[in-house]
Amino acid sequence: MLLRIALSSLLNRKTTVLLTAFSIAISVSIVLAVEHIRHEMKNSFTHTLSGTDLVVGARAGRINLLLYSVFRIGNATNNISWQSYQKIARQKGVKWTIPISLGDSHRGYRVVGTNQDYFTFYGFGQKQSLELSQGTVFKEVYDVVLGAEVAKKLQYELGQKIILSHGIGSTSLNDHDDKPFTVVGILKRTGTPVDHSLHVPLEGIEAIHIDWRNGAPIKGLSIDAQTALTKNLQPKSITAFLLGLDNRILTFRLQRQINQYRGEPLQAILPGIALSELWQSMNMVEKTLAFIAALVVSAALLGMTTMILATLKQRQREFAVLRATGASAWFIVALIELETITIAAIGTVVGISFLWGSILIAQPWISEYYGVYLNHNILTPNTGLYAFAVIGISAILAIIPATLVYKQSLAQGLTVKE
């Protein structure tokens, strides 16, 4: 009976109730969006690299080195000489290395110059290895292996010719159009920046820059693709490299040796520690966003309480009739509480549904432009906690109008005012 009366009362005020529920839905979706995006970004970043003991690059900030070498965000301040790379790679205890050369792109996607060890030792997620969905890894100088997202968005197939560009912008006037690459492989989706990258041999990077200096072609010098193959294509420098050890006990010792390397200023970082520093640097931003989201929810819930208070005077006769037909004061209090909880529950469910739909629609765009994969499954324990918190706070705030109703007298409600 109580539920039926509450639903009838809400339907009688459906416009006001729907607007209030909508404001709660928006606020709930904002809170959950902040929490979900924060959680998914951490998962996405954490799963991008696994099994790598050290990341080595030119001396700079640890976070910057991690961002450009692993996540393809930003640019390196300097390169590493090939001689230094080889010397460190031959150190006792080094099991494998993956050289990385950055600085070129194709239609906005980063080009990664590397060698075949990249496809053997690069790990992501729970120490998963890269796998091909089509074709093979590169073998020739002008071969290219595409990430899954690149192949999908640009609709490339095996055997297709593509032109690389100098620089990392989405548009470039400095194309290496005299040395096209052939698509020989397409990687399976990984959910990491690998999907948004094109992978070519280090020799291919050298070949396209053999007649370039300082980011521009050398005037009067033009070396075609076939002639370039006759030249010495050993890299002169690389951007960074990943490193794995036979025994992780050696990690800190080798890190110290690299950081004290006298040949040139180098820096070795532990990916996990650098990632922790990244989250610490973003901690204030996360707290600020969470605080703003909490304020939005608070405003919506206070608005709901204000709405209920504003309708009490109009409902005095309704309450008086209920009292006259035998309803106790506590029945009226329970009615107010149930109406409030119902509005909050409707708003919460709509907010969760709205967020789910928004993520489902926006995921391809977020993946393409930011390389972050958001799981559209938002029904997690945290979601349940936030939902119960919103409904619980609503029930607490409903005590204010419920108390006022409780104090109203039957005679006051039945009195006809002139």
N, C-alpha and C positions, 0 to 999 in steps of 0.2 A: 504493500500500500504506500509506504513512504517513498519508494522509488518511483511509483506511478505518479504520485503527486508532484514529486520533484521534476520529472520529465515534462509533465503538463505545464508546470510553472515556467520552465525554461523555454518551451515551445511558444508560450504566450509572449515571451520577450525575446524571440529568436534573433531579431536584428542586432540588439545590444549584445546578446550572448555570443553570436557568431563573430562580431567585431572583437570582443574581448578574447575569445578563443583564438582568433587569428593573430592577435598581438602576442599571445603566449606562444603560439606556434612559431612565429618568426624569431622570438627570443630564444626558444629552445633549440631551434635549428642553428642559430648563431653559436650558442654555447657548445653544442655537439660538433659543429663544424670545426671550431678552434681546436677542440680536443682530438678529433679524428685526424685532422690534417697534421697536427703535431705528432701524433703517434705514428701515422703512416710515413711521414717524412723521416722519422728516426729509423723506422724499419727499412725503408727504401735505402737510406744511406748506409745503414749497418750491413745490409745484405749485398751491397755493391761489390765488396771485396772480402775474400776469405782465403786463408792459407798463406798470405803474404806476411813475412816477418818484418821487413823494412821497406820503406819507400825512400828513394834517394834522389835528390835534386840539387840545384844551385842553392846556396845559402840564402834563406829568406824566412818569412814566417812559417811556422809549422802548418797552420791552418791553410795558408795560401798554397803551399806545396801539395797538401792533400787534395784541395779543391781542383787544381788544374790537372794534376797527374791522374787522379782517380775518377773525379766527377765531371771533368771537362768544363769546369767553371773558372773563368778568368784566364790569365796568361802568366807564363813564367817570366821572372825578372832576368834570367840568364840561362845559358845552356851548360851542359857538361861535355867536356872534351871526350872524344872516343877513346883516347889513350887512358884517361882516368877511369872510364867505365870498364875497360878491359882489365885494368890492374885490379880493381875491386872485385870483378867477377871471378878472377883467378885466386882470390883469397881462400885460404884453407877453411873448410866448413861451408862454403857457399855451394848450395845444391843446384840452384838455377837462378837465372836473371831474365827479366823481360824488358828490353829497351823500348822506350817510347819517344817518338818524335812528333811534336805538335806544331801547329802554325798554319796549316792549310785547311781548306773546307770544300764542300760541294753543296751548293744551294742551301747554305745555312747549317749543314751538318758537319761536325768535326771529322777531319781525316787523321787517322792514327798510323804513323809509320812504326813498324815493329818487325819482328822476325817470327818464325814458325813456333818458337817457344811460347808465344802468346796463346796459341790455341792448345798447347799441351799443359801449361802450368797455371794459366789464369783461372782463379776460382772465385765463385760468388755464392751467395746464399749459405747453405750448409755444406760448404766445400764441394759445390757442384762445378763441373767442368763445362767449358763451352762446347756446343755441339752444332753441327751443320744440319740445316733442313734441306738444303740443295747444294750440289756441286762439291768442290774441294777447297782446301786452303790454298793460298797463293803459292805459286812456284816460280813464275817468271816475274821480271822486273815490273811490267805494266799490268799485273794482275791486281784485282781488288776484291775483297770479301766484305759484303754489306751486313750491317746490323739489321735485325728483323724489321724495325720501325722504318728505317730508311727504304728498304725494299718495298714495304707496304705503301708508304706515303707517296713515293716517287714512281711506284709501279714498275720497278726494274726487274729484269729477268736475266738469266744466265746468258752470257755472250754479248750483252749490251755494252756499247762503248759510252764512257762518261768522261767529262773534262773536270779536272780539279782546279781550284782557284787559290790564289795566294791570299792569306789572311783568313779571318774567321767570320766575316760579315755574311749576311744573307745574300747580299749582292756584291759583286767584285768586278772591277775593270781590269784586273790582272789575272787573266785566265791562262792556264798552261795548255792552251788549245792545240799546241803542236805535238803534245805527247799524251794521247788519250789512253785511258785504262780500260781493261775488259773485265766485266763482272764474271768471276769464276766460282763464287760461293756465296751463300746466304746463311747466316747463323740463325739458330732457333732463338725464340724470344727468351730473354733473361730477366726482364723487369729492372734492368740497370742501364747506365749510360752506354753500355756496349751496343744496345739496340739502336742508338742514335748516332752511331759512328761508322765510318768507312775505314777499312783496314788494308794497308798496302805495305809492301816490303820497304825496308829502310833504303834499299838501293833505288827504289822508285822515287822516294823523296829526293835523293841526291840527283837522280836523272832529270827531274823536272826543274831543278834549280841549278843545273850545271852551267847555264848561260845567264844566270841571274845574280845580281849583287844588291844587297840592301833593299830587298823587296821589290825590285824592278828589273826588267831585262837589261842586259848590257848592250849599249848601243853598238851596232855594227857587228855583233856576234850572235849567230843563230845556229844552234846545234839541233839537228832533227832527232827524232826518237831513235832511229837505228844507229846513227853515229854516236849518240850518247851511250849506247850499250858497249861501245868499244873503249870507253873511258874508264878510269878508276872510279868506281861508284861506292867505295868504302866510305861510310859516314865520317864526317869531320867532327860532328857533335850530335848530341841527342838532348831532349828536353829533361827526361828523368828516366828512372828505371825501378822496377819492382824486384824484390830479392827474397829468395827462400833459402833457409839453412838446413843442414843435415840435423843439427841439434839446436833447439831453441835456447839452450843454456848459453850459447855463443852470442845471442842477440845483442845484449848490452855491450859486450866487449867490442863487437864489430861496429856497433853504432858509435861508440866512443872513438874508434879508429877513424871512421869516415868523417866525423865531425872535426877531428884534429888533422885531417888530411892536408898536407902542405902543398900538394901540387896545384890546387885551386880551392876556393871556398865552397865546400860541399856541406850538405846537411842530410842526415838520415833520421827518419821519424818512424815511430811505431804507429801504424794506422789506428789502432784502438784508442791510444792515448790522445792522438791528434783529434780524433772524432769526439772524444769526451770534452776536449777543450772547445771544440766548435759548439757543442750543446751548452757549455757553460757561458760562452759568449752570447748565446741567444736566449739565455735564461731570463734576462730582464724583459726582452721582447715578449716571451711566452707569458710571463706573469702579467705584463701590461694588457695583452690581448685577453687573458683569462679574466682580469679585473673588469675590463670594459664589457665583456660578455656577461659577467655576473651583474653588473649595473643594469644592463638591458633587461635581463630576466627579472631583477628586482623591480624595475619600473613597470614591467608588464603585470607582475603579480600585485603590486600596489594599485595599479589601474583597475585590476579586477576587483580588489577590495573596495575601492572608491565607487565603482559601478554598483556593487551590491548595497553599499551604504546609501547611495543616491536613490535606490529603488525602495528602500524600507518604508518611507513615508507613503508611497503610492500603494504599498502592500499591507498597510495597517488593517484595512477591512478584511483582507484575505486571512491574515493571521488571527484576527478576532473571530471570524467565522469558524476557523479550525478549532480555536479554543472553545467556542460555544458548542461545537459538536462533540466535544469530549477529548480533544487533543491536549496533552499536557504541555507545559512550557518546554520540557526537554524534547518533546516531539518537534516543536518549532525549531529548537536549536539544531537538532539532528537534520531537519529539512534544509536549513541554511548551509550546514556543513556538507551535506550530500550534493547540493547544487554547486557549491564552490569546487568540490573535488571533481565533479562531473565536467565542469568547464575546464579545469586544469588538465584533466585526463584527455579530453578531446583535443585541446591545444597541443599537448605533448605528443599524442599519436600523430596528429597532422604535421607537427614540426619534424618528427622523425621521418615520416613518409616524404615530406618535402626535401629534406636533406638527402635521403636515399636517391630520389629521382634526380636531384641536381648533380650529385656525384656521378650517377650513371650517364647523364648527358654530357657533363663537362670533362669526364675522364680522358677521352681522346685528345681534347684540346690541351689539358694539363700535361698529358704524357708527351705530346708533340713539342710544346714550347718550354717545358720545365724538366722533362725527363723524370718526373715523380709519378709513381703508380699508386693511386688511391684505391684501396679495396672498397667496393661499394657495399660490402656487408658491414653495416654499422651496428648490428645487434650484438653488442659485446657486453660483458659485465659492467663496464663503465657507463654504457648507455643506460642500462637498467638503474644504476645508482643515481645518475642525473635525473632520470624520469621520476623515480621515487622521491628524490629530494624536492623537485618542483611541486609534486602533488602534496608532499608532506608540509612544505612551507605554506602552500595554499590553505591547507587545513588549519594550520596555526593562525594564519592571518584572518581566517573566517571566524575566529573566536570573537573578533571585535564586533562585527555586525550581529553575530549570534547573541552576544551578551546584551546588546541594546534591545534586541527583540525579546529576550527573556525578561527584561525589566518592564516591558510594556504591559499595562493593565488591560484586562478585558473590557472594562467600562470605557477606557480611553479609545479603544479601537472601534467600539460600537456607537460612540457619540457622533451624531450628525452635526457637522460644523456649517454654520451659515456663511 
